[in-house]
Amino acid sequence: MPRPKSKVALLDLSAHNFQKLHDFIEQLSPAEQAATFPPGTLNRNIRDVLTHLHHWHLLFLQWYEIGMKGKKPAMPAAGYTWRTTSELNQWIQIH
């Protein structure tokens, strides 16, 4: 899909990609859905991945809310830069 150029297109793409993720998870067997990922991965299972994505979604909503008030949000999060997102991701994983 091409990059969205409007709010409607962005919402449509978001809904489409969410459905693709949901469909992928649903096609897995219950054992595969509950499986633990190999050692060395940041997230240990599908639940961790979904929680991680949710946390990033909450960060985005926070950036939007702060930006709409005319202020500059700490991006990606207070105490982190885009170069240190791996450390932020590790913090998200343990919290």
Contacts in CASP RR format, 6 or more apart in sequence:
PFRMAT RR
TARGET T0000
AUTHOR 0000-0000-0000
METHOD contacts of the structure
MODEL  1
MPRPKSKVALLDLSAHNFQKLHDFIEQLSPAEQAATFPPGTLNRNIRDVL
THLHHWHLLFLQWYEIGMKGKKPAMPAAGYTWRTTSELNQWIQIH
1 13 0 8 1.000
1 16 0 8 1.000
4 10 0 8 1.000
4 12 0 8 1.000
4 13 0 8 1.000
25 33 0 8 1.000
25 46 0 8 1.000
28 46 0 8 1.000
33 46 0 8 1.000
34 45 0 8 1.000
34 46 0 8 1.000
35 45 0 8 1.000
35 46 0 8 1.000
36 44 0 8 1.000
36 45 0 8 1.000
37 43 0 8 1.000
37 44 0 8 1.000
37 45 0 8 1.000
42 48 0 8 1.000
42 52 0 8 1.000
42 89 0 8 1.000
42 90 0 8 1.000
42 93 0 8 1.000
43 49 0 8 1.000
43 52 0 8 1.000
43 93 0 8 1.000
48 93 0 8 1.000
52 89 0 8 1.000
52 92 0 8 1.000
52 93 0 8 1.000
55 92 0 8 1.000
56 92 0 8 1.000
59 76 0 8 1.000
59 77 0 8 1.000
62 73 0 8 1.000
63 73 0 8 1.000
63 75 0 8 1.000
66 72 0 8 1.000
66 73 0 8 1.000
67 73 0 8 1.000
74 80 0 8 1.000
75 82 0 8 1.000
76 82 0 8 1.000
76 85 0 8 1.000
76 88 0 8 1.000
77 88 0 8 1.000
80 87 0 8 1.000
80 88 0 8 1.000
END
